[in-house]
Amino acid sequence: MRFELEILDGKNKGRRLMLRNGLMIGRGPKKDPTVAPELQQQKIAFDDPEMAEAHVVINYDSNKSWNIECLAPNKIRLGFAEVERAVLIVGLIFNIGQTGFKVVEHEAKNKGPWKEELKAWLEKNPGYPSSTEIFFFSRPIRLSFIQGPQYEEAYTLSYGPRELGYNCLDLDIKDPSSPPRVAKFFQIGAQVYIENLCGAAATINGGAFEQHKIAQGDVLRIGSSTIELSTL
């Protein structure tokens, strides 16, 4: 969220100041011999006789909060109280000298109705129908690790197709000796299948396979992992 200070009084009433770390607010002139040159570049000067030439500084702290801090011996007014420091939150109103300020959210330059903007964007960027092979398994598949780094872990597959492999964004095998693509799970009709994606590196029930109809108690071995397959 980006904050701004809205000026509430004087000839600059309604103007907004974007917060930035090190921003100084004070009385003019902008060039002040008592202020370091690098700070003068960030000074906002007001024609307000009750402001000091270097009155406050805006800071962004390590807690990701915006603060306003007075340079001694100056103060700011919050209601009827005078304080040396305040946390800037949306809606806060304070006075520096005779000038009031309000903390507000930054407004985007394009203020057009968002529905109209969305409609215009969709007219320029129409969607197109696409097909998907996602489906729900008629009987969910359970993958139970009975040996290896993921011993006693399990995956339950309710939709497919799903893919298993090392460092996989879908079904991850944590054994680095396993291939990145081990097997794919899919179904034809009501029958669920496992398809081999890594050749001889994977076996089902101790034997090689290309595609295999999954039955209760089938055992998939890959690297140091042994996985029992079942349907629910």
Secondary structure, 3 states (H helix, E strand, C coil): CCEEEEECCCCCCCCEEECCCCCEEEECCCCCCCCCHHHHCCEEEECCCCCCCCCEEEEECCCCCEEEEECCCCCEEECCEEECEEECCCCCEEEECCEEEEEEECCCCCCCCHHHHHHHHHHHCCCCCCCCCCEEEEEEEEEEEEECCCCCCEEEEEEECEEEEECCCCEEECCCCCCCCCEEEEEECCEEEEEECCHHHEEECCECCCEEECCCCEEEEECCEEEEEEEC
